[in-house]
Amino acid sequence: MDWVFIGSTADDSFLLNGIDIFKKKWEDTGRKATVIDPIYKVKKYFTVWSVQSETDEVITFAAGEFSNCVWGIYTKD
């Protein structure tokens, strides 16, 4: 399974499964994801994070900065 680019944000808000992940506490899973930058097609290594919803759903995603304050978000295929 590969990591799939879901989107990017520069405004500290991003909905994933209906949850704004920037309003949740990110927990570092201790894993790294190898992702491909959607514009420059270069490999990047982003941390894999998880957040917990109000209904106890755990959402796992990879995220990192493409450039200063521009975050890329990826999920598993």
N, C-alpha and C positions, 0 to 999 in steps of 0.2 A: 504494500500500500504506500502510495506517495502522498506527500503533503501538497494540498491544492490551495492556490491563492484565492482568498475569499474577498479581500478588499484592503483598502488602506484608509487611514484617517490622520488628520493633523489637528483635530479639535477635541481630543480626549473623550470621544464618544464613539462606540461601535456596538451594534446589535448583533449578537450571535445567539441563535435559537431563541430570539425574542428577549434576550437579556443584554442590557448595556454592560459589557464586561469592564468598562472603565469605572463603573460604580461599585464594583466588587473587589474584594481582596484577592489578588493574584497569588497563588501558591506555586512555587517552583517545584516541578516534578523531579528535578535532577537529571532530566534528559535534554538532549539537543536534537533539533530537526534540521536536516539539510534541505534547504528550499531554493527555488530559483526566482530571482528578481524578475517580475513580470515585464519590466521595461528594458533593462540592460542584459537580461538573460545570463547573469552571473550567479554562481553558487553563493549562498549565505548560510550561516549557521545561527539559528534562532533558538532561544530557550522554549521548552514546552511547559506551558502553564495550565493550571486548572482553576476554575472558580465554581462556587456552589450557589445554586439558585435558592429562592425562598421555599421551593418544593423539594429541596435536597437533591436536585439533579446536579450531577457533576459534569461540567463542560470542560473539555480539554482542547487546547489550541496551541499553536506556535505563534510567537509574536516577537518582533524586534524592530529596531529603527532602520528604515531605509536611508534616511538622512535626519538631520536635527529636527526632532518632534514630528516626524512623519513615520507612523507605525504601519507595518505590514502584518496582516493576520492570515493565518493558514489553518486549515483543518485537514484531517486524514481523509483520503479518498474512500 
